């Protein structure tokens, strides 16, 4: 029997393919699978957060934490940009008021106002689309886990039992395993 490494990758399947969780038997679409695809089991996302069940890979957790910090920084930068743009808009409004006092054609004013509103709407649409993309791309958690000792031993025992049952079935299906019928005269 090849040894089973205690490295598990988190995968998601379609909701229609959900099966019972290995721990609580509730339907789950999350799967933990070994890198060599020798063993897998369905598990609830809540169990993945349980420190008594498994722990995320240290490198993966650090990378995920760094990614979260970067996203927070990007949000702060975006907020600063919005604030700056708002200030610029207020300055332009003040300039327009001054120009009104000097006297401009109504047609020119309307054209400028329409152009400004179009630019502002385009900018807001771009910001919304960027924020939606970042939300959809964010991951729920780490992808690589290590099971704790007891749960890992349970998986190994399950594999050993399955192999033993397979060997037993093969022996029982082979007629040479049984003794031959006695052929003596009475």
MDTraj code that builds the backbone (N, CA, C; nanometers):
import mdtraj as md
import numpy as np

residues = "UNK UNK UNK UNK UNK UNK UNK UNK UNK UNK UNK UNK UNK UNK UNK UNK UNK UNK UNK UNK UNK UNK UNK UNK UNK UNK UNK UNK UNK UNK UNK UNK UNK UNK UNK UNK UNK UNK UNK UNK UNK UNK UNK UNK UNK UNK UNK UNK UNK UNK UNK UNK UNK UNK UNK UNK UNK UNK UNK UNK UNK UNK UNK UNK UNK UNK UNK UNK UNK UNK UNK UNK UNK UNK UNK UNK UNK UNK UNK UNK UNK UNK UNK UNK UNK UNK UNK UNK UNK UNK UNK UNK UNK UNK UNK UNK UNK UNK UNK UNK UNK UNK UNK UNK UNK UNK UNK UNK UNK UNK UNK UNK UNK UNK UNK UNK UNK UNK UNK UNK UNK UNK UNK UNK UNK UNK UNK UNK UNK UNK UNK UNK UNK UNK UNK UNK UNK UNK UNK UNK UNK UNK UNK UNK UNK UNK UNK UNK UNK UNK UNK UNK UNK UNK UNK UNK UNK UNK UNK UNK UNK UNK UNK UNK UNK UNK UNK UNK UNK UNK UNK UNK UNK UNK UNK UNK UNK UNK UNK UNK UNK UNK UNK UNK UNK UNK".split()
xyz = np.array([
    [0.0840, -0.1185, 0.0000],
    [0.0000, 0.0000, 0.0000],
    [0.0879, 0.1241, 0.0000],
    [0.0583, 0.2150, -0.0866],
    [0.1300, 0.3421, -0.0900],
    [0.0814, 0.4283, 0.0260],
    [0.1738, 0.5013, 0.0851],
    [0.1361, 0.5850, 0.1983],
    [0.0578, 0.7065, 0.1500],
    [-0.0311, 0.7497, 0.2327],
    [-0.1173, 0.8637, 0.2009],
    [-0.0603, 0.9868, 0.2696],
    [-0.0265, 1.0883, 0.1932],
    [0.0253, 1.2109, 0.2517],
    [-0.0869, 1.2877, 0.3175],
    [-0.0527, 1.3590, 0.4234],
    [-0.1522, 1.4379, 0.4955],
    [-0.1585, 1.5793, 0.4379],
    [-0.1836, 1.5870, 0.3079],
    [-0.2016, 1.7142, 0.2368],
    [-0.3319, 1.7021, 0.1594],
    [-0.4210, 1.7958, 0.1828],
    [-0.5535, 1.7898, 0.1213],
    [-0.5822, 1.9224, 0.0530],
    [-0.6307, 1.9142, -0.0701],
    [-0.6672, 2.0336, -0.1466],
    [-0.8184, 2.0508, -0.1414],
    [-0.8604, 2.1744, -0.1175],
    [-1.0037, 2.2053, -0.1119],
    [-1.0545, 2.2326, -0.2522],
    [-1.1587, 2.1647, -0.2911],
    [-1.2219, 2.1838, -0.4218],
    [-1.3717, 2.2027, -0.4008],
    [-1.4352, 2.2664, -0.4979],
    [-1.5805, 2.2836, -0.4935],
    [-1.6408, 2.2113, -0.6123],
    [-1.7555, 2.1483, -0.5894],
    [-1.8298, 2.0844, -0.6972],
    [-1.9615, 2.1602, -0.7134],
    [-2.0328, 2.1305, -0.8181],
    [-2.1612, 2.1966, -0.8424],
    [-2.2571, 2.1628, -0.7284],
    [-2.3468, 2.2562, -0.7000],
    [-2.4431, 2.2339, -0.5927],
    [-2.5309, 2.1118, -0.6188],
    [-2.5523, 2.0800, -0.7453],
    [-2.6343, 1.9625, -0.7775],
    [-2.5594, 1.8332, -0.7474],
    [-2.4260, 1.8398, -0.7369],
    [-2.3444, 1.7224, -0.7082],
    [-2.3113, 1.7093, -0.5593],
    [-2.3732, 1.7900, -0.4745],
    [-2.3445, 1.7880, -0.3309],
    [-2.3769, 1.6517, -0.2713],
    [-2.2896, 1.6081, -0.1803],
    [-2.3092, 1.4804, -0.1100],
    [-2.2912, 1.5031, 0.0386],
    [-2.3150, 1.3985, 0.1166],
    [-2.3120, 1.4096, 0.2616],
    [-2.1717, 1.4410, 0.3131],
    [-2.1664, 1.5306, 0.4097],
    [-2.0417, 1.5660, 0.4761],
    [-1.9907, 1.4449, 0.5545],
    [-1.8609, 1.4241, 0.5576],
    [-1.8007, 1.3096, 0.6257],
    [-1.8228, 1.3171, 0.7760],
    [-1.8385, 1.4355, 0.8316],
    [-1.8531, 1.4544, 0.9755],
    [-2.0001, 1.4607, 1.0174],
    [-2.0766, 1.5489, 0.9557],
    [-2.2141, 1.5740, 1.0034],
    [-2.3230, 1.5226, 0.9096],
    [-2.2882, 1.4708, 0.7945],
    [-2.3806, 1.4113, 0.6974],
    [-2.4780, 1.5109, 0.6339],
    [-2.4518, 1.6403, 0.6456],
    [-2.5331, 1.7403, 0.5757],
    [-2.4810, 1.7524, 0.4331],
    [-2.5668, 1.7870, 0.3368],
    [-2.5186, 1.8021, 0.1985],
    [-2.4126, 1.9123, 0.1887],
    [-2.3049, 1.8818, 0.1181],
    [-2.1965, 1.9772, 0.1035],
    [-2.1391, 1.9687, -0.0370],
    [-2.0993, 2.0819, -0.0907],
    [-2.0382, 2.0837, -0.2232],
    [-1.8875, 2.1073, -0.2138],
    [-1.8327, 2.1077, -0.0922],
    [-1.6884, 2.1219, -0.0723],
    [-1.6257, 1.9839, -0.0578],
    [-1.5109, 1.9658, -0.1220],
    [-1.4431, 1.8368, -0.1207],
    [-1.2974, 1.8583, -0.0829],
    [-1.2444, 1.7711, 0.0035],
    [-1.1007, 1.7680, 0.0292],
    [-1.0460, 1.6467, -0.0435],
    [-0.9409, 1.6667, -0.1225],
    [-0.8849, 1.5597, -0.2045],
    [-0.7327, 1.5641, -0.1939],
    [-0.6700, 1.4473, -0.1977],
    [-0.5247, 1.4422, -0.1945],
    [-0.4706, 1.4850, -0.3305],
    [-0.3459, 1.5337, -0.3350],
    [-0.2890, 1.5778, -0.4632],
    [-0.2799, 1.4651, -0.5672],
    [-0.2626, 1.3408, -0.5211],
    [-0.2526, 1.2291, -0.6148],
    [-0.3882, 1.1643, -0.6443],
    [-0.4960, 1.2233, -0.5960],
    [-0.6339, 1.1777, -0.6195],
    [-0.6613, 1.0365, -0.5673],
    [-0.5896, 0.9919, -0.4641],
    [-0.6132, 0.8587, -0.4090],
    [-0.7302, 0.8578, -0.3114],
    [-0.7539, 0.9680, -0.2451],
    [-0.8607, 0.9725, -0.1457],
    [-0.9273, 1.1095, -0.1495],
    [-1.0570, 1.1114, -0.1237],
    [-1.1307, 1.2363, -0.1167],
    [-1.2511, 1.2157, -0.0259],
    [-1.3031, 1.3248, 0.0252],
    [-1.4266, 1.3197, 0.1029],
    [-1.4926, 1.4569, 0.1024],
    [-1.6244, 1.4566, 0.1151],
    [-1.7024, 1.5798, 0.1197],
    [-1.6991, 1.6330, 0.2624],
    [-1.6888, 1.7642, 0.2730],
    [-1.6792, 1.8268, 0.4048],
    [-1.7469, 1.9640, 0.4011],
    [-1.8116, 2.0007, 0.5092],
    [-1.8760, 2.1323, 0.5181],
    [-1.7699, 2.2410, 0.5321],
    [-1.7932, 2.3582, 0.4735],
    [-1.6970, 2.4679, 0.4880],
    [-1.6760, 2.5087, 0.6346],
    [-1.7767, 2.4896, 0.7159],
    [-1.7640, 2.5220, 0.8585],
    [-1.6620, 2.4343, 0.9282],
    [-1.6527, 2.3092, 0.8882],
    [-1.5550, 2.2178, 0.9489],
    [-1.4126, 2.2580, 0.9091],
    [-1.3968, 2.3176, 0.7920],
    [-1.2639, 2.3598, 0.7490],
    [-1.2091, 2.4721, 0.8371],
    [-1.2983, 2.5484, 0.8973],
    [-1.2561, 2.6565, 0.9859],
    [-1.2295, 2.6067, 1.1274],
    [-1.2723, 2.4847, 1.1573],
    [-1.2561, 2.4264, 1.2898],
    [-1.1098, 2.3885, 1.3121],
    [-1.0473, 2.4474, 1.4138],
    [-0.9055, 2.4217, 1.4422],
    [-0.8828, 2.2794, 1.4925],
    [-0.9858, 2.2136, 1.5437],
    [-0.9726, 2.0757, 1.5915],
    [-0.9821, 1.9737, 1.4806],
    [-1.0225, 2.0138, 1.3623],
    [-1.0372, 1.9209, 1.2502],
    [-0.9174, 1.9262, 1.1564],
    [-0.8829, 2.0463, 1.1117],
    [-0.7711, 2.0612, 1.0193],
    [-0.7096, 2.1987, 1.0358],
    [-0.5915, 2.2137, 0.9794],
    [-0.5258, 2.3441, 0.9823],
    [-0.4804, 2.3785, 0.8414],
    [-0.4946, 2.5042, 0.8022],
    [-0.4526, 2.5434, 0.6666],
    [-0.3010, 2.5420, 0.6547],
    [-0.2532, 2.5252, 0.5340],
    [-0.1106, 2.5291, 0.5052],
    [-0.0580, 2.6674, 0.5429],
    [0.0556, 2.6725, 0.6107],
    [0.1086, 2.7990, 0.6618],
    [0.1375, 2.8984, 0.5489],
    [0.2007, 2.8526, 0.4415],
    [0.2317, 2.9421, 0.3299],
    [0.1052, 2.9954, 0.2656],
    [0.0078, 2.9066, 0.2486],
    [-0.1192, 2.9447, 0.1864],
    [-0.1924, 3.0469, 0.2730],
    [-0.1937, 3.0228, 0.4048],
    [-0.2615, 3.1153, 0.4959],
    [-0.1939, 3.2522, 0.4941],
    [-0.0605, 3.2533, 0.4901],
    [0.0116, 3.3803, 0.4855],
    [-0.0184, 3.4551, 0.3556],
    [-0.0220, 3.3819, 0.2444],
    [-0.0529, 3.4447, 0.1155],
    [-0.1951, 3.5006, 0.1150],
    [-0.2889, 3.4259, 0.1736],
    [-0.4274, 3.4715, 0.1794],
    [-0.4390, 3.5968, 0.2649],
    [-0.3673, 3.5996, 0.3770],
    [-0.3686, 3.7163, 0.4648],
    [-0.3112, 3.8382, 0.3924],
    [-0.2047, 3.8168, 0.3188],
    [-0.1444, 3.9257, 0.2421],
    [-0.2409, 3.9774, 0.1357],
    [-0.3125, 3.8856, 0.0735],
    [-0.4096, 3.9242, -0.0288],
    [-0.5220, 4.0087, 0.0322],
    [-0.5679, 3.9700, 0.1515],
    [-0.6731, 4.0464, 0.2186],
    [-0.6241, 4.1876, 0.2521],
    [-0.5001, 4.1970, 0.3005],
    [-0.4449, 4.3291, 0.3332],
    [-0.4355, 4.4157, 0.2083],
    [-0.3952, 4.3542, 0.0972],
    [-0.3840, 4.4284, -0.0282],
    [-0.5212, 4.4778, -0.0734],
    [-0.6237, 4.3933, -0.0590],
    [-0.7582, 4.4341, -0.0972],
    [-0.8058, 4.5503, -0.0111],
    [-0.7769, 4.5446, 0.1202],
    [-0.8157, 4.6541, 0.2085],
    [-0.7446, 4.7832, 0.1675],
    [-0.6172, 4.7712, 0.1339],
    [-0.5408, 4.8878, 0.0898],
    [-0.5994, 4.9446, -0.0391],
    [-0.6365, 4.8562, -0.1313],
    [-0.6971, 4.9021, -0.2570],
    [-0.8282, 4.9762, -0.2307],
    [-0.9072, 4.9262, -0.1355],
    [-1.0331, 4.9929, -0.1020],
    [-1.0071, 5.1321, -0.0442],
    [-0.9056, 5.1414, 0.0415],
    [-0.8719, 5.2713, 0.0991],
    [-0.8258, 5.3685, -0.0094],
    [-0.7445, 5.3187, -0.1013],
    [-0.6968, 5.4027, -0.2118],
    [-0.8146, 5.4509, -0.2953],
    [-0.9082, 5.3613, -0.3199],
    [-1.0262, 5.3977, -0.3990],
    [-1.1080, 5.5052, -0.3268],
    [-1.1209, 5.4920, -0.1929],
    [-1.1950, 5.5914, -0.1159],
    [-1.1262, 5.7280, -0.1233],
    [-0.9942, 5.7277, -0.1175],
    [-0.9199, 5.8539, -0.1274],
    [-0.9400, 5.9157, -0.2645],
    [-0.9368, 5.8326, -0.3678],
    [-0.9583, 5.8830, -0.5038],
    [-1.0970, 5.9457, -0.5166],
    [-1.1970, 5.8798, -0.4597],
    [-1.3332, 5.9335, -0.4663],
    [-1.3411, 6.0690, -0.3958],
    [-1.2766, 6.0761, -0.2801],
    [-1.2780, 6.2013, -0.2051],
    [-1.2125, 6.3131, -0.2863],
    [-1.1013, 6.2833, -0.3491],
    [-1.0310, 6.3810, -0.4316],
    [-1.1179, 6.4256, -0.5490],
    [-1.1830, 6.3295, -0.6119],
    [-1.2687, 6.3624, -0.7255],
    [-1.3862, 6.4494, -0.6817],
    [-1.4376, 6.4238, -0.5631],
    [-1.5479, 6.5045, -0.5115],
    [-1.5018, 6.6491, -0.4905],
    [-1.3819, 6.6632, -0.4380],
    [-1.3275, 6.7980, -0.4195],
    [-1.3104, 6.8683, -0.5533],
    [-1.2619, 6.7975, -0.6515],
    [-1.2452, 6.8550, -0.7847],
    [-1.3794, 6.8984, -0.8421],
    [-1.4801, 6.8148, -0.8196],
    [-1.6134, 6.8475, -0.8713],
    [-1.6662, 6.9758, -0.8056],
    [-1.6453, 6.9878, -0.6750],
    [-1.6896, 7.1087, -0.6052],
    [-1.6169, 7.2322, -0.6578],
    [-1.4886, 7.2189, -0.6867],
    [-1.4132, 7.3309, -0.7428],
    [-1.4706, 7.3718, -0.8774],
    [-1.5051, 7.2729, -0.9595],
    [-1.5617, 7.3035, -1.0909],
    [-1.6956, 7.3738, -1.0768],
    [-1.7750, 7.3319, -0.9787],
    [-1.9041, 7.3975, -0.9573],
    [-1.8856, 7.5443, -0.9179],
    [-1.7862, 7.5681, -0.8323],
    [-1.7589, 7.7069, -0.7930],
    [-1.7174, 7.7894, -0.9141],
    [-1.6349, 7.7298, -0.9984],
    [-1.5913, 7.7994, -1.1204],
    [-1.7109, 7.8300, -1.2102],
    [-1.8021, 7.7338, -1.2200],
    [-1.9209, 7.7543, -1.3040],
    [-2.0057, 7.8692, -1.2507],
    [-2.0162, 7.8758, -1.1181],
    [-2.0950, 7.9852, -1.0597],
    [-2.0320, 8.1199, -1.0918],
    [-1.9008, 8.1219, -1.0850],
    [-1.8316, 8.2477, -1.1177],
    [-1.8528, 8.2844, -1.2633],
    [-1.8483, 8.1825, -1.3498],
    [-1.8691, 8.2076, -1.4926],
    [-2.0120, 8.2524, -1.5193],
    [-2.1073, 8.2007, -1.4427],
    [-2.2470, 8.2426, -1.4589],
    [-2.2614, 8.3908, -1.4274],
    [-2.1906, 8.4317, -1.3238],
    [-2.1975, 8.5725, -1.2865],
    [-2.1439, 8.6609, -1.3984],
    [-2.0412, 8.6119, -1.4658],
    [-1.9825, 8.6880, -1.5759],
    [-2.0757, 8.6862, -1.6961],
    [-2.1499, 8.5770, -1.7089],
    [-2.2483, 8.5686, -1.8160],
    [-2.2024, 8.4811, -1.9308],
    [-2.2673, 8.3716, -1.9460],
    [-2.2398, 8.2787, -2.0555],
    [-2.3714, 8.2430, -2.1206],
    [-2.3624, 8.1905, -2.2403],
    [-2.4833, 8.1462, -2.3091],
    [-2.5416, 8.0261, -2.2364],
    [-2.6726, 8.0182, -2.2352],
    [-2.7392, 7.9051, -2.1703],
    [-2.7083, 7.7736, -2.2408],
    [-2.6950, 7.7777, -2.3696],
    [-2.6656, 7.6570, -2.4463],
    [-2.5285, 7.6009, -2.4085],
    [-2.4305, 7.6895, -2.3917],
    [-2.2967, 7.6441, -2.3537],
    [-2.2988, 7.5830, -2.2148],
    [-2.3715, 7.6439, -2.1242],
    [-2.3803, 7.5937, -1.9868],
    [-2.4441, 7.4550, -1.9831],
    [-2.5525, 7.4375, -2.0589],
    [-2.6210, 7.3091, -2.0615],
    [-2.5315, 7.2002, -2.1203],
    [-2.4589, 7.2346, -2.2251],
    [-2.3688, 7.1382, -2.2883],
    [-2.2593, 7.0951, -2.1905],
    [-2.2043, 7.1917, -2.1172],
    [-2.1006, 7.1598, -2.0193],
    [-2.1564, 7.0725, -1.9062],
    [-2.2761, 7.1058, -1.8599],
    [-2.3394, 7.0284, -1.7524],
    [-2.3651, 6.8840, -1.7970],
    [-2.4168, 6.8686, -1.9190],
    [-2.4445, 6.7345, -1.9704],
    [-2.3152, 6.6540, -1.9848],
    [-2.2119, 6.7191, -2.0323],
    [-2.0832, 6.6517, -2.0496],
    [-2.0271, 6.6077, -1.9144],
    [-2.0377, 6.6944, -1.8148],
    [-1.9881, 6.6612, -1.6802],
    [-2.0660, 6.5441, -1.6201],
    [-2.1972, 6.5444, -1.6373],
    [-2.2770, 6.4350, -1.5811],
    [-2.2463, 6.3019, -1.6507],
    [-2.2245, 6.3067, -1.7821],
    [-2.1888, 6.1844, -1.8550],
    [-2.0556, 6.1288, -1.8048],
    [-1.9570, 6.2177, -1.7888],
    [-1.8253, 6.1740, -1.7404],
    [-1.8363, 6.1135, -1.6008],
    [-1.9163, 6.1766, -1.5177],
    [-1.9320, 6.1286, -1.3805],
    [-2.0005, 5.9915, -1.3775],
    [-2.1025, 5.9726, -1.4605],
    [-2.1717, 5.8437, -1.4660],
    [-2.0784, 5.7332, -1.5155],
    [-1.9993, 5.7625, -1.6164],
    [-1.9043, 5.6636, -1.6674],
    [-1.8049, 5.6236, -1.5590],
    [-1.7580, 5.7204, -1.4853],
    [-1.6619, 5.6952, -1.3786],
    [-1.7252, 5.6068, -1.2699],
    [-1.8473, 5.6372, -1.2298],
    [-1.9169, 5.5570, -1.1280],
    [-1.9403, 5.4150, -1.1769],
    [-1.9761, 5.3997, -1.3034],
    [-1.9965, 5.2655, -1.3597],
    [-1.8670, 5.1844, -1.3565],
    [-1.7562, 5.2475, -1.3909],
    [-1.6274, 5.1781, -1.3882],
    [-1.5921, 5.1349, -1.2467],
    [-1.6130, 5.2229, -1.1502],
    [-1.5829, 5.1909, -1.0103],
    [-1.6692, 5.0746, -0.9624],
    [-1.7973, 5.0769, -0.9977],
    [-1.8870, 4.9677, -0.9577],
    [-1.8444, 4.8354, -1.0193],
    [-1.8083, 4.8376, -1.1465],
    [-1.7673, 4.7134, -1.2119],
    [-1.6384, 4.6586, -1.1505],
    [-1.5452, 4.7467, -1.1168],
    [-1.4214, 4.7027, -1.0525],
    [-1.4487, 4.6431, -0.9149],
    [-1.5369, 4.7049, -0.8393],
    [-1.5669, 4.6526, -0.7051],
    [-1.6393, 4.5185, -0.7141],
    [-1.7259, 4.5010, -0.8143],
    [-1.7947, 4.3731, -0.8301],
    [-1.6973, 4.2637, -0.8709],
    [-1.6003, 4.2954, -0.9569],
    [-1.5007, 4.1966, -0.9976],
    [-1.4172, 4.1526, -0.8793],
    [-1.3762, 4.2465, -0.7952],
    [-1.2923, 4.2115, -0.6806],
    [-1.3700, 4.1249, -0.5812],
    [-1.4999, 4.1501, -0.5649],
    [-1.5814, 4.0691, -0.4745],
    [-1.5992, 3.9278, -0.5281],
    [-1.6195, 3.9137, -0.6586],
    [-1.6412, 3.7816, -0.7161],
    [-1.5130, 3.6995, -0.7182],
    [-1.3971, 3.7658, -0.7265],
    [-1.2711, 3.6937, -0.7321],
    [-1.2184, 3.6560, -0.5951],
    [-1.2684, 3.7168, -0.4890],
    [-1.2160, 3.6860, -0.3565],
    [-1.2527, 3.5435, -0.3170],
    [-1.1567, 3.4770, -0.2535],
    [-1.1758, 3.3379, -0.2149],
    [-1.2314, 3.3304, -0.0740],
    [-1.2939, 3.2165, -0.0436],
    [-1.3507, 3.1950, 0.0877],
    [-1.2408, 3.1692, 0.1896],
    [-1.1419, 3.0915, 0.1547],
    [-1.0366, 3.0574, 0.2488],
    [-0.9216, 2.9892, 0.1791],
    [-0.8318, 2.9329, 0.2594],
    [-0.7174, 2.8636, 0.2007],
    [-0.7608, 2.7413, 0.1214],
    [-0.6726, 2.6925, 0.0352],
    [-0.7061, 2.5777, -0.0479],
    [-0.6327, 2.4509, -0.0067],
    [-0.5274, 2.4617, 0.0747],
    [-0.4497, 2.3443, 0.1132],
    [-0.4582, 2.3275, 0.2642],
    [-0.4921, 2.2057, 0.3075],
    [-0.5117, 2.1773, 0.4488],
    [-0.4320, 2.0550, 0.4917],
    [-0.4113, 2.0443, 0.6228],
    [-0.3520, 1.9270, 0.6851],
    [-0.4493, 1.8803, 0.7918],
    [-0.4923, 1.7546, 0.7832],
    [-0.5850, 1.7012, 0.8820],
    [-0.5118, 1.6769, 1.0133],
    [-0.5844, 1.6878, 1.1226],
    [-0.5248, 1.6571, 1.2510],
    [-0.5088, 1.5060, 1.2651],
    [-0.4246, 1.4669, 1.3564],
    [-0.3786, 1.3285, 1.3688],
    [-0.4918, 1.2259, 1.3691],
    [-0.5925, 1.2458, 1.4514],
    [-0.7005, 1.1473, 1.4634],
    [-0.7789, 1.1309, 1.3338],
    [-0.8106, 1.2412, 1.2704],
    [-0.8883, 1.2345, 1.1462],
    [-0.8038, 1.1736, 1.0335],
    [-0.6749, 1.2065, 1.0326],
    [-0.5849, 1.1480, 0.9330],
    [-0.5772, 0.9959, 0.9518],
    [-0.5661, 0.9509, 1.0751],
    [-0.5614, 0.8065, 1.1027],
    [-0.6915, 0.7374, 1.0612],
    [-0.8037, 0.8060, 1.0777],
    [-0.9327, 0.7495, 1.0351],
    [-0.9339, 0.7292, 0.8831],
    [-0.8789, 0.8251, 0.8084],
    [-0.8746, 0.8111, 0.6622],
    [-0.7843, 0.6947, 0.6220],
    [-0.6680, 0.6800, 0.6873],
    [-0.5768, 0.5700, 0.6570],
    [-0.6429, 0.4364, 0.6892],
    [-0.7111, 0.4294, 0.8035],
    [-0.7795, 0.3048, 0.8433],
    [-0.8873, 0.2682, 0.7413],
    [-0.9608, 0.3664, 0.6942],
    [-1.0644, 0.3416, 0.5951],
    [-1.0048, 0.2833, 0.4668],
    [-0.8922, 0.3391, 0.4226],
    [-0.8270, 0.2886, 0.3009],
    [-0.7761, 0.1464, 0.3225],
    [-0.7139, 0.1202, 0.4386],
    [-0.6637, -0.0147, 0.4681],
    [-0.7774, -0.1152, 0.4724],
    [-0.8888, -0.0786, 0.5364],
    [-1.0037, -0.1684, 0.5436],
    [-1.0592, -0.1984, 0.4049],
    [-1.0630, -0.0975, 0.3181],
    [-1.1130, -0.1177, 0.1817],
    [-1.0210, -0.2116, 0.1045],
    [-0.8902, -0.1955, 0.1225],
    [-0.7951, -0.2852, 0.0544],
    [-0.8059, -0.4283, 0.1072],
    [-0.8242, -0.4426, 0.2391],
    [-0.8388, -0.5761, 0.2985],
    [-0.9656, -0.6430, 0.2465],
    [-1.0742, -0.5688, 0.2354],
    [-1.1996, -0.6238, 0.1844],
    [-1.1836, -0.6654, 0.0385],
    [-1.1093, -0.5894, -0.0372],
    [-1.0856, -0.6225, -0.1780],
    [-1.0051, -0.7518, -0.1895],
    [-0.9008, -0.7645, -0.1065],
    [-0.8222, -0.8890, -0.1082],
    [-0.9070, -1.0088, -0.0680],
    [-0.9925, -0.9925, 0.0297],
    [-1.0797, -1.1015, 0.0739],
    [-1.1751, -1.1428, -0.0368],
    [-1.2330, -1.0449, -0.1061],
    [-1.3235, -1.0765, -0.2180],
    [-1.2494, -1.1542, -0.3264],
    [-1.1264, -1.1126, -0.3558],
    [-1.0482, -1.1819, -0.4589],
    [-1.0173, -1.3249, -0.4170],
    [-0.9840, -1.3454, -0.2901],
    [-0.9552, -1.4815, -0.2422],
    [-1.0790, -1.5700, -0.2497],
    [-1.1925, -1.5126, -0.2129],
    [-1.3159, -1.5930, -0.2130],
    [-1.3616, -1.6252, -0.3547],
    [-1.3303, -1.5395, -0.4491],
    [-1.3725, -1.5670, -0.5866],
    [-1.2770, -1.6651, -0.6567],
    [-1.1590, -1.6877, -0.6014],
    [-1.0626, -1.7802, -0.6593],
    [-1.0879, -1.9215, -0.6044],
    [-1.1235, -2.0206, -0.6885],
    [-1.1566, -2.1551, -0.6380],
    [-1.0351, -2.2304, -0.5814],
    [-0.9159, -2.1903, -0.6158],
    [-0.7985, -2.2615, -0.5649],
    [-0.7712, -2.2309, -0.4186],
    [-0.8391, -2.1335, -0.3632],
    [-0.8204, -2.1005, -0.2219],
    [-0.8851, -2.2049, -0.1322],
    [-0.9903, -2.2660, -0.1797],
    [-1.0616, -2.3656, -0.0984],
    [-0.9941, -2.5022, -0.1127],
    [-1.0056, -2.5849, -0.0106],
    [-0.9474, -2.7191, -0.0220],
    [-1.0249, -2.8027, -0.1238],
    [-0.9571, -2.9008, -0.1778],
    [-1.0245, -2.9844, -0.2776],
    [-1.1127, -3.0882, -0.2093],
    [-1.2020, -3.1427, -0.2863],
    [-1.2946, -3.2422, -0.2352],
    [-1.2153, -3.3720, -0.2102],
    [-1.2393, -3.4382, -0.0949],
    [-1.1664, -3.5626, -0.0681],
    [-1.1954, -3.6697, -0.1750],
    [-1.0916, -3.7384, -0.2142],
    [-1.1108, -3.8379, -0.3186],
    [-1.0717, -3.9785, -0.2673],
    [-1.1006, -4.0084, -0.1485],
    [-1.0642, -4.1381, -0.0925],
    [-1.1767, -4.2384, -0.1011],
    [-1.1374, -4.3721, -0.1039],
    [-1.2402, -4.4774, -0.1037],
    [-1.2836, -4.5007, 0.0392],
    [-1.4091, -4.5264, 0.0607],
    [-1.4553, -4.5488, 0.1984],
    [-1.4269, -4.6831, 0.2536],
])
top = md.Topology()
chain = top.add_chain()
for i, resn in enumerate(residues, 1):
    res = top.add_residue(resn, chain, resSeq=i)
    for name in ("N", "CA", "C"):
        top.add_atom(name, md.element.get_by_symbol(name[0]), res)
traj = md.Trajectory(xyz[None], top)
